[in-house]
Structure formats: C-alpha cells, structure tokens
C-alpha cells in the first residue's frame, strides 16, 4: 500500500494541525534514561495485626480489672455499712444499760431493796473520809529475790 505522489491528494501534504489534514501516526516518546536499576517490585506493606490484638487484649483486661475492683469496693462498702449499723446498735445498747445502771444504783433504790430484804436504817451514820492524796512512793529496798537468797544463805550457814 505504498502511495505514490500522484495518488496522494491535496490534503495529504497539508501542514500537521491544519484544518483538513489527515492524522499521522503518533510516535511513542522515547523512554526516560535512568542512571540506576529500577527497584524490584515488592508486595505492598501490610501492617501486622499483632499490635492491634495486643491493644484489644490490654483494653479488655483493663476493663475487667476495673469492673472487678468496683465490685470489691461495693462489697467493702456493704461490709462497712453493716459494721456501722452494728456499732450504732451496740452504742444504743450501751447507753440503755448505762441508764439502767444509774437507775438501779441510785440511793433510793438501794435503800428500798435493803428494806425489802429486812435491813433497817442505822440510828447513827459515820462518814469515812477518802484519802485524796496518792501514797508516797516507797524507797526501793533490795529486791525480794536478793533478800530471800541472803536469808536462806544465813539460815543454811548457821546449821551444819
């Protein structure tokens, strides 16, 4: 299919890009020169899922420990409430018993019980003064064990 100049029409010789010109074959551009070898193709880097699983396990463990700590704290609070209730009950009982002792140890009640048992009121009452001064400390004598030793030694030495 070679064409001779006679067979070529007037449009074939038109300037490229001019209206009515036939398209020419487009030549491929020359490849760019490279000074180094191209890198071998690697498969794309897929991040490891190990750190992700580690983070999930640590998070789940932390949440479990947080819930367990909260449960222990609530149980401890229940114990504290129960102990507080027992303390309050014991304190109320103590106050009640204290009031009962005060009532039963009053002079009028004691005299009434004494008369019920057949005791009579004395004709004369003597008051015994209380010694408000503490006793004076005694001088430190020799120890008791030393006195005992000396006494036994003296008795044994006198008899053969």
Backbone as JSON Lines, residues from 0, in Angstrom:
{"i":0,"aa":"X","n":[0.78,-1.19,0.0],"ca":[0.0,0.0,0.0],"c":[0.82,1.25,0.0]}
{"i":1,"aa":"X","n":[1.75,1.21,-0.68],"ca":[2.53,2.43,-0.79],"c":[1.81,3.38,-1.73]}
{"i":2,"aa":"X","n":[1.93,4.59,-1.46],"ca":[1.23,5.61,-2.25],"c":[2.27,6.42,-3.0]}
{"i":3,"aa":"X","n":[2.01,6.65,-4.13],"ca":[2.9,7.49,-4.94],"c":[2.42,8.92,-4.85]}
{"i":4,"aa":"X","n":[3.3,9.86,-5.21],"ca":[2.91,11.26,-5.12],"c":[1.72,11.6,-5.98]}
{"i":5,"aa":"X","n":[1.51,10.85,-7.05],"ca":[0.36,11.16,-7.88],"c":[-0.93,10.76,-7.2]}
{"i":6,"aa":"X","n":[-0.88,9.72,-6.41],"ca":[-2.08,9.21,-5.78],"c":[-2.44,10.0,-4.53]}
{"i":7,"aa":"X","n":[-1.56,10.73,-4.02],"ca":[-1.81,11.48,-2.8],"c":[-2.62,12.71,-3.15]}
{"i":8,"aa":"X","n":[-3.6,12.93,-2.4],"ca":[-4.47,14.06,-2.65],"c":[-3.89,15.34,-2.09]}
{"i":9,"aa":"X","n":[-4.54,16.45,-2.33],"ca":[-4.02,17.73,-1.88],"c":[-4.01,17.87,-0.36]}
{"i":10,"aa":"X","n":[-4.86,17.11,0.34],"ca":[-4.91,17.27,1.78],"c":[-3.78,16.53,2.47]}
{"i":11,"aa":"X","n":[-3.18,15.56,1.73],"ca":[-2.14,14.77,2.37],"c":[-0.9,15.6,2.66]}
{"i":12,"aa":"X","n":[-0.64,16.62,1.9],"ca":[0.56,17.42,2.08],"c":[0.32,18.65,2.92]}
{"i":13,"aa":"X","n":[-0.8,18.72,3.55],"ca":[-1.11,19.89,4.37],"c":[-0.26,19.84,5.64]}
{"i":14,"aa":"X","n":[-0.05,20.95,6.23],"ca":[0.74,21.06,7.46],"c":[0.0,20.34,8.59]}
{"i":15,"aa":"X","n":[0.75,19.67,9.42],"ca":[0.08,18.98,10.51],"c":[-0.62,20.0,11.39]}
{"i":16,"aa":"X","n":[-1.78,19.65,11.86],"ca":[-2.57,20.53,12.7],"c":[-3.41,21.48,11.89]}
{"i":17,"aa":"X","n":[-3.22,21.56,10.54],"ca":[-4.03,22.46,9.72],"c":[-5.38,21.82,9.5]}
{"i":18,"aa":"X","n":[-6.41,22.6,9.3],"ca":[-7.72,22.01,9.08],"c":[-7.71,21.22,7.79]}
{"i":19,"aa":"X","n":[-8.28,20.03,7.88],"ca":[-8.37,19.16,6.73],"c":[-7.19,18.24,6.58]}
{"i":20,"aa":"X","n":[-6.18,18.3,7.45],"ca":[-5.0,17.42,7.34],"c":[-5.36,16.06,7.92]}
{"i":21,"aa":"X","n":[-4.8,15.03,7.33],"ca":[-5.03,13.67,7.81],"c":[-4.13,13.42,9.03]}
{"i":22,"aa":"X","n":[-4.61,12.68,9.96],"ca":[-3.78,12.42,11.14],"c":[-2.64,11.47,10.79]}
{"i":23,"aa":"X","n":[-1.5,11.74,11.32],"ca":[-0.35,10.87,11.13],"c":[-0.24,9.94,12.32]}
{"i":24,"aa":"X","n":[0.53,8.92,12.15],"ca":[0.74,8.0,13.26],"c":[1.52,8.72,14.34]}
{"i":25,"aa":"X","n":[1.08,8.52,15.58],"ca":[1.75,9.17,16.7],"c":[2.87,8.26,17.15]}
{"i":26,"aa":"X","n":[4.04,8.83,17.2],"ca":[5.18,8.05,17.62],"c":[5.26,8.07,19.14]}
{"i":27,"aa":"X","n":[5.66,6.95,19.71],"ca":[5.79,6.85,21.16],"c":[7.0,7.65,21.61]}
{"i":28,"aa":"X","n":[6.91,8.39,22.71],"ca":[8.05,9.17,23.17],"c":[9.15,8.23,23.65]}
{"i":29,"aa":"X","n":[10.34,8.68,23.53],"ca":[11.47,7.86,23.97],"c":[11.42,7.73,25.49]}
{"i":30,"aa":"X","n":[11.77,6.56,26.01],"ca":[11.74,6.39,27.46],"c":[12.81,7.25,28.11]}
{"i":31,"aa":"X","n":[12.5,7.68,29.34],"ca":[13.48,8.49,30.07],"c":[14.65,7.62,30.47]}
{"i":32,"aa":"X","n":[15.81,8.17,30.38],"ca":[17.0,7.42,30.77],"c":[17.11,7.4,32.28]}
{"i":33,"aa":"X","n":[17.57,6.28,32.82],"ca":[17.72,6.13,34.25],"c":[19.16,5.76,34.55]}
{"i":34,"aa":"X","n":[19.68,6.3,35.63],"ca":[21.05,6.03,36.0],"c":[21.17,4.82,36.91]}
{"i":35,"aa":"X","n":[20.07,4.39,37.51],"ca":[20.1,3.26,38.41],"c":[19.08,2.23,37.96]}
{"i":36,"aa":"X","n":[19.27,1.05,38.46],"ca":[18.33,-0.02,38.13],"c":[17.01,0.25,38.87]}
{"i":37,"aa":"X","n":[15.91,-0.06,38.28],"ca":[14.66,0.11,38.99],"c":[14.57,-0.9,40.15]}
{"i":38,"aa":"X","n":[13.91,-0.5,41.2],"ca":[13.73,-1.38,42.36],"c":[12.87,-2.56,41.98]}
{"i":39,"aa":"X","n":[13.19,-3.68,42.56],"ca":[12.31,-4.81,42.28],"c":[10.96,-4.55,42.97]}
{"i":40,"aa":"X","n":[9.93,-4.97,42.35],"ca":[8.6,-4.73,42.89],"c":[8.39,-5.62,44.11]}
{"i":41,"aa":"X","n":[7.96,-4.98,45.18],"ca":[7.62,-5.71,46.4],"c":[6.12,-5.67,46.57]}
{"i":42,"aa":"X","n":[5.67,-6.62,47.31],"ca":[4.24,-6.56,47.59],"c":[4.01,-5.42,48.58]}
{"i":43,"aa":"X","n":[2.87,-4.8,48.56],"ca":[2.63,-3.66,49.45],"c":[2.73,-4.09,50.92]}
{"i":44,"aa":"X","n":[3.24,-3.18,51.74],"ca":[3.42,-3.45,53.17],"c":[2.07,-3.47,53.87]}
{"i":45,"aa":"X","n":[1.75,-4.6,54.44],"ca":[0.51,-4.74,55.21],"c":[0.9,-4.69,56.68]}
{"i":46,"aa":"X","n":[0.38,-3.74,57.45],"ca":[0.77,-3.65,58.85],"c":[0.35,-4.92,59.61]}
{"i":47,"aa":"X","n":[1.17,-5.33,60.55],"ca":[0.89,-6.51,61.35],"c":[-0.29,-6.24,62.27]}
{"i":48,"aa":"X","n":[-1.1,-7.23,62.49],"ca":[-2.26,-7.06,63.36],"c":[-1.92,-7.41,64.81]}
{"i":49,"aa":"X","n":[-0.71,-7.83,65.07],"ca":[-0.3,-8.2,66.41],"c":[-0.44,-7.02,67.38]}
{"i":50,"aa":"X","n":[0.06,-5.83,67.06],"ca":[-0.14,-4.7,68.0],"c":[-1.61,-4.38,68.24]}
{"i":51,"aa":"X","n":[-2.43,-4.53,67.21],"ca":[-3.86,-4.28,67.37],"c":[-4.47,-5.28,68.34]}
{"i":52,"aa":"X","n":[-4.14,-6.56,68.19],"ca":[-4.66,-7.57,69.1],"c":[-4.14,-7.34,70.51]}
{"i":53,"aa":"X","n":[-2.89,-6.96,70.63],"ca":[-2.32,-6.66,71.94],"c":[-3.09,-5.52,72.61]}
{"i":54,"aa":"X","n":[-3.36,-4.47,71.86],"ca":[-4.1,-3.33,72.4],"c":[-5.52,-3.75,72.81]}
{"i":55,"aa":"X","n":[-6.16,-4.59,72.02],"ca":[-7.51,-5.05,72.34],"c":[-7.49,-5.88,73.63]}
{"i":56,"aa":"X","n":[-6.5,-6.77,73.76],"ca":[-6.42,-7.61,74.96],"c":[-6.12,-6.77,76.19]}
{"i":57,"aa":"X","n":[-5.2,-5.81,76.07],"ca":[-4.87,-4.95,77.2],"c":[-6.09,-4.12,77.61]}
{"i":58,"aa":"X","n":[-6.82,-3.6,76.65],"ca":[-8.01,-2.81,76.95],"c":[-9.08,-3.67,77.63]}
{"i":59,"aa":"X","n":[-9.31,-4.86,77.09],"ca":[-10.32,-5.75,77.68],"c":[-9.91,-6.15,79.1]}
{"i":60,"aa":"X","n":[-8.63,-6.47,79.3],"ca":[-8.14,-6.81,80.63],"c":[-8.28,-5.66,81.6]}
{"i":61,"aa":"X","n":[-7.97,-4.46,81.14],"ca":[-8.1,-3.28,82.0],"c":[-9.55,-3.05,82.39]}
{"i":62,"aa":"X","n":[-10.45,-3.21,81.45],"ca":[-11.88,-3.03,81.77],"c":[-12.34,-4.1,82.76]}
{"i":63,"aa":"X","n":[-11.88,-5.35,82.57],"ca":[-12.24,-6.41,83.51],"c":[-11.73,-6.09,84.9]}
{"i":64,"aa":"X","n":[-10.49,-5.66,85.01],"ca":[-9.93,-5.32,86.32],"c":[-10.67,-4.14,86.94]}
{"i":65,"aa":"X","n":[-11.06,-3.17,86.14],"ca":[-11.8,-2.02,86.64],"c":[-13.15,-2.46,87.22]}
{"i":66,"aa":"X","n":[-13.84,-3.34,86.5],"ca":[-15.14,-3.83,86.98],"c":[-14.95,-4.66,88.25]}
{"i":67,"aa":"X","n":[-13.91,-5.52,88.28],"ca":[-13.65,-6.34,89.47],"c":[-13.33,-5.45,90.67]}
{"i":68,"aa":"X","n":[-12.51,-4.44,90.46],"ca":[-12.19,-3.51,91.55],"c":[-13.44,-2.81,92.06]}
{"i":69,"aa":"X","n":[-14.31,-2.42,91.15],"ca":[-15.56,-1.76,91.54],"c":[-16.43,-2.71,92.36]}
{"i":70,"aa":"X","n":[-16.5,-3.98,91.97],"ca":[-17.29,-4.96,92.7],"c":[-16.74,-5.13,94.12]}
{"i":71,"aa":"X","n":[-15.41,-5.25,94.23],"ca":[-14.81,-5.4,95.56],"c":[-15.06,-4.15,96.41]}
{"i":72,"aa":"X","n":[-15.01,-3.01,95.79],"ca":[-15.24,-1.77,96.52],"c":[-16.68,-1.71,97.04]}
{"i":73,"aa":"X","n":[-17.64,-2.13,96.23],"ca":[-19.05,-2.12,96.65],"c":[-19.27,-3.14,97.76]}
{"i":74,"aa":"X","n":[-18.64,-4.32,97.65],"ca":[-18.76,-5.31,98.72],"c":[-18.18,-4.76,100.03]}
{"i":75,"aa":"X","n":[-17.05,-4.09,99.94],"ca":[-16.44,-3.48,101.12],"c":[-17.35,-2.42,101.71]}
{"i":76,"aa":"X","n":[-18.03,-1.67,100.86],"ca":[-18.95,-0.64,101.35],"c":[-20.12,-1.28,102.09]}
{"i":77,"aa":"X","n":[-20.62,-2.41,101.56],"ca":[-21.7,-3.12,102.26],"c":[-21.22,-3.58,103.63]}
{"i":78,"aa":"X","n":[-20.0,-4.12,103.69],"ca":[-19.45,-4.55,104.98],"c":[-19.33,-3.37,105.93]}
{"i":79,"aa":"X","n":[-18.85,-2.23,105.43],"ca":[-18.73,-1.05,106.28],"c":[-20.08,-0.58,106.78]}
{"i":80,"aa":"X","n":[-21.08,-0.63,105.92],"ca":[-22.44,-0.24,106.34],"c":[-22.95,-1.18,107.44]}
{"i":81,"aa":"X","n":[-22.7,-2.48,107.28],"ca":[-23.15,-3.45,108.28],"c":[-22.42,-3.21,109.6]}
{"i":82,"aa":"X","n":[-21.11,-2.98,109.54],"ca":[-20.35,-2.72,110.76],"c":[-20.82,-1.43,111.42]}
{"i":83,"aa":"X","n":[-21.1,-0.43,110.62],"ca":[-21.6,0.84,111.16],"c":[-22.94,0.64,111.86]}
{"i":84,"aa":"X","n":[-23.8,-0.19,111.27],"ca":[-25.1,-0.48,111.89],"c":[-24.91,-1.22,113.21]}
{"i":85,"aa":"X","n":[-23.99,-2.21,113.23],"ca":[-23.72,-2.94,114.46],"c":[-23.16,-2.01,115.53]}
{"i":86,"aa":"X","n":[-22.3,-1.11,115.13],"ca":[-21.72,-0.15,116.09],"c":[-22.8,0.75,116.67]}
{"i":87,"aa":"X","n":[-23.69,1.2,115.81],"ca":[-24.79,2.06,116.27],"c":[-25.7,1.3,117.25]}
{"i":88,"aa":"X","n":[-26.01,0.04,116.93],"ca":[-26.83,-0.78,117.83],"c":[-26.14,-0.99,119.17]}
{"i":89,"aa":"X","n":[-24.83,-1.29,119.13],"ca":[-24.08,-1.5,120.37],"c":[-24.02,-0.22,121.19]}
{"i":90,"aa":"X","n":[-23.87,0.91,120.52],"ca":[-23.81,2.19,121.24],"c":[-25.16,2.48,121.91]}
{"i":91,"aa":"X","n":[-26.26,2.21,121.2],"ca":[-27.59,2.41,121.79],"c":[-27.8,1.47,122.98]}
{"i":92,"aa":"X","n":[-27.35,0.21,122.85],"ca":[-27.48,-0.75,123.95],"c":[-26.64,-0.28,125.14]}
{"i":93,"aa":"X","n":[-25.44,0.21,124.87],"ca":[-24.57,0.71,125.94],"c":[-25.24,1.87,126.68]}
{"i":94,"aa":"X","n":[-25.8,2.8,125.94],"ca":[-26.49,3.94,126.59],"c":[-27.68,3.46,127.42]}
{"i":95,"aa":"X","n":[-28.42,2.49,126.9],"ca":[-29.57,1.96,127.64],"c":[-29.11,1.28,128.93]}
{"i":96,"aa":"X","n":[-28.06,0.45,128.83],"ca":[-27.54,-0.23,130.03],"c":[-26.95,0.76,131.02]}
{"i":97,"aa":"X","n":[-26.32,1.78,130.53],"ca":[-25.76,2.8,131.42],"c":[-26.87,3.51,132.2]}
{"i":98,"aa":"X","n":[-27.94,3.84,131.5],"ca":[-29.08,4.47,132.17],"c":[-29.7,3.51,133.18]}
{"i":99,"aa":"X","n":[-29.76,2.22,132.86],"ca":[-30.31,1.23,133.77],"c":[-29.43,1.1,135.01]}
{"i":100,"aa":"X","n":[-28.11,1.08,134.84],"ca":[-27.19,1.01,136.0],"c":[-27.34,2.25,136.86]}
{"i":101,"aa":"X","n":[-27.45,3.4,136.23],"ca":[-27.61,4.64,137.0],"c":[-28.91,4.61,137.81]}
{"i":102,"aa":"X","n":[-29.95,4.08,137.23],"ca":[-31.24,4.0,137.93],"c":[-31.16,3.0,139.08]}
{"i":103,"aa":"X","n":[-30.59,1.83,138.81],"ca":[-30.55,0.79,139.85],"c":[-29.54,1.11,140.96]}
{"i":104,"aa":"X","n":[-28.56,1.96,140.7],"ca":[-27.57,2.27,141.74],"c":[-27.88,3.58,142.46]}
{"i":105,"aa":"X","n":[-29.05,4.11,142.24],"ca":[-29.41,5.34,142.97],"c":[-29.66,5.0,144.44]}
{"i":106,"aa":"X","n":[-29.38,5.92,145.35],"ca":[-29.56,5.63,146.79],"c":[-30.98,5.21,147.15]}
{"i":107,"aa":"X","n":[-31.98,5.79,146.55],"ca":[-33.36,5.44,146.89],"c":[-33.66,3.99,146.54]}
{"i":108,"aa":"X","n":[-33.18,3.51,145.4],"ca":[-33.43,2.13,145.0],"c":[-32.67,1.17,145.91]}
{"i":109,"aa":"X","n":[-31.43,1.52,146.27],"ca":[-30.63,0.66,147.15],"c":[-31.29,0.55,148.53]}
{"i":110,"aa":"X","n":[-31.73,1.65,149.08],"ca":[-32.42,1.63,150.38],"c":[-33.7,0.81,150.28]}
{"i":111,"aa":"X","n":[-34.44,0.97,149.19],"ca":[-35.69,0.21,149.01],"c":[-35.41,-1.29,148.97]}
{"i":112,"aa":"X","n":[-34.37,-1.71,148.25],"ca":[-34.03,-3.14,148.19],"c":[-33.54,-3.65,149.55]}
{"i":113,"aa":"X","n":[-32.79,-2.82,150.25],"ca":[-32.3,-3.22,151.58],"c":[-33.48,-3.42,152.54]}
{"i":114,"aa":"X","n":[-34.44,-2.52,152.52],"ca":[-35.61,-2.66,153.39],"c":[-36.43,-3.89,152.99]}
{"i":115,"aa":"X","n":[-36.48,-4.18,151.68],"ca":[-37.22,-5.36,151.23],"c":[-36.55,-6.64,151.72]}
{"i":116,"aa":"X","n":[-35.24,-6.6,151.91],"ca":[-34.52,-7.76,152.41],"c":[-34.52,-7.83,153.94]}
{"i":117,"aa":"X","n":[-35.06,-6.83,154.61],"ca":[-35.16,-6.84,156.06],"c":[-34.11,-6.01,156.76]}
{"i":118,"aa":"X","n":[-33.33,-5.26,156.06],"ca":[-32.35,-4.39,156.69],"c":[-33.05,-3.16,157.27]}
{"i":119,"aa":"X","n":[-32.47,-2.61,158.32],"ca":[-33.04,-1.41,158.94],"c":[-32.06,-0.27,158.79]}
{"i":120,"aa":"X","n":[-32.58,0.95,158.87],"ca":[-31.71,2.12,158.78],"c":[-30.97,2.27,160.11]}
{"i":121,"aa":"X","n":[-29.69,2.58,160.08],"ca":[-28.94,2.75,161.33],"c":[-29.38,4.03,162.04]}
{"i":122,"aa":"X","n":[-29.17,4.04,163.34],"ca":[-29.54,5.23,164.1],"c":[-28.51,6.32,163.93]}
{"i":123,"aa":"X","n":[-27.29,5.93,163.68],"ca":[-26.24,6.93,163.51],"c":[-25.42,6.53,162.27]}
{"i":124,"aa":"X","n":[-25.0,7.51,161.46],"ca":[-24.23,7.26,160.23],"c":[-22.85,7.88,160.4]}
{"i":125,"aa":"X","n":[-21.81,7.13,160.12],"ca":[-20.44,7.65,160.15],"c":[-19.92,7.75,158.72]}
{"i":126,"aa":"X","n":[-19.32,8.81,158.47],"ca":[-18.73,9.02,157.15],"c":[-17.24,8.75,157.23]}
{"i":127,"aa":"X","n":[-16.75,8.06,156.27],"ca":[-15.32,7.74,156.23],"c":[-14.68,8.68,155.21]}
{"i":128,"aa":"X","n":[-13.7,9.49,155.67],"ca":[-13.08,10.41,154.7],"c":[-12.2,9.64,153.72]}
{"i":129,"aa":"X","n":[-12.22,10.1,152.53],"ca":[-11.41,9.47,151.48],"c":[-10.06,10.15,151.43]}
{"i":130,"aa":"X","n":[-9.03,9.38,151.28],"ca":[-7.68,9.91,151.16],"c":[-7.49,10.35,149.71]}
{"i":131,"aa":"X","n":[-7.46,11.63,149.49],"ca":[-7.36,12.15,148.13],"c":[-5.91,12.25,147.65]}
{"i":132,"aa":"X","n":[-4.97,12.13,148.59],"ca":[-3.57,12.2,148.22],"c":[-3.09,10.8,147.83]}
{"i":133,"aa":"X","n":[-2.36,10.69,146.72],"ca":[-1.83,9.37,146.38],"c":[-0.74,8.99,147.38]}
{"i":134,"aa":"X","n":[-0.53,7.72,147.62],"ca":[0.5,7.32,148.57],"c":[1.89,7.69,148.06]}
{"i":135,"aa":"X","n":[2.76,8.01,149.01],"ca":[4.13,8.38,148.63],"c":[4.86,7.14,148.16]}
{"i":136,"aa":"X","n":[5.66,7.29,147.13],"ca":[6.39,6.11,146.65],"c":[7.4,5.65,147.69]}
{"i":137,"aa":"X","n":[7.5,4.37,147.89],"ca":[8.43,3.8,148.86],"c":[9.82,3.78,148.27]}
{"i":138,"aa":"X","n":[10.81,3.88,149.15],"ca":[12.19,3.78,148.7],"c":[12.4,2.35,148.21]}
{"i":139,"aa":"X","n":[13.18,2.23,147.19],"ca":[13.4,0.91,146.61],"c":[14.28,0.06,147.52]}
{"i":140,"aa":"X","n":[13.71,-0.91,148.21],"ca":[14.54,-1.8,149.01],"c":[15.24,-2.79,148.1]}
{"i":141,"aa":"X","n":[16.07,-3.57,148.66],"ca":[16.72,-4.61,147.87],"c":[15.66,-5.51,147.28]}
{"i":142,"aa":"X","n":[15.97,-6.1,146.21],"ca":[14.98,-6.93,145.56],"c":[14.59,-8.1,146.45]}
{"i":143,"aa":"X","n":[13.39,-8.59,146.24],"ca":[12.88,-9.67,147.08],"c":[13.7,-10.93,146.9]}
{"i":144,"aa":"X","n":[14.11,-11.18,145.7],"ca":[14.9,-12.4,145.47],"c":[16.25,-12.31,146.17]}
{"i":145,"aa":"X","n":[16.84,-11.13,146.25],"ca":[18.11,-10.97,146.94],"c":[17.91,-11.17,148.44]}
{"i":146,"aa":"X","n":[16.81,-10.62,148.99],"ca":[16.53,-10.8,150.42],"c":[16.31,-12.28,150.73]}
{"i":147,"aa":"X","n":[15.58,-12.94,149.86],"ca":[15.31,-14.36,150.07],"c":[16.61,-15.15,150.01]}
{"i":148,"aa":"X","n":[17.47,-14.83,149.08],"ca":[18.74,-15.53,148.93],"c":[19.6,-15.33,150.18]}
{"i":149,"aa":"X","n":[19.69,-14.07,150.64],"ca":[20.52,-13.78,151.81],"c":[19.95,-14.48,153.06]}
{"i":150,"aa":"X","n":[18.64,-14.5,153.19],"ca":[18.02,-15.14,154.35],"c":[18.26,-16.65,154.35]}
{"i":151,"aa":"X","n":[18.07,-17.26,153.22],"ca":[18.27,-18.7,153.12],"c":[19.74,-19.03,153.33]}
{"i":152,"aa":"X","n":[20.64,-18.25,152.78],"ca":[22.07,-18.49,152.92],"c":[22.48,-18.38,154.39]}
{"i":153,"aa":"X","n":[21.93,-17.36,155.08],"ca":[22.25,-17.19,156.5],"c":[21.75,-18.35,157.35]}
{"i":154,"aa":"X","n":[20.55,-18.83,157.06],"ca":[19.99,-19.95,157.81],"c":[20.75,-21.22,157.54]}
{"i":155,"aa":"X","n":[21.16,-21.43,156.3],"ca":[21.9,-22.64,155.95],"c":[23.3,-22.62,156.52]}
{"i":156,"aa":"X","n":[23.9,-21.46,156.6],"ca":[25.25,-21.36,157.12],"c":[25.26,-21.6,158.62]}
{"i":157,"aa":"X","n":[24.21,-21.24,159.31],"ca":[24.16,-21.42,160.77],"c":[23.97,-22.88,161.15]}
{"i":158,"aa":"X","n":[23.31,-23.63,160.34],"ca":[23.08,-25.04,160.68],"c":[23.99,-25.93,159.81]}
{"i":159,"aa":"X","n":[24.55,-26.97,160.47],"ca":[25.52,-27.79,159.73],"c":[24.87,-28.73,158.77]}
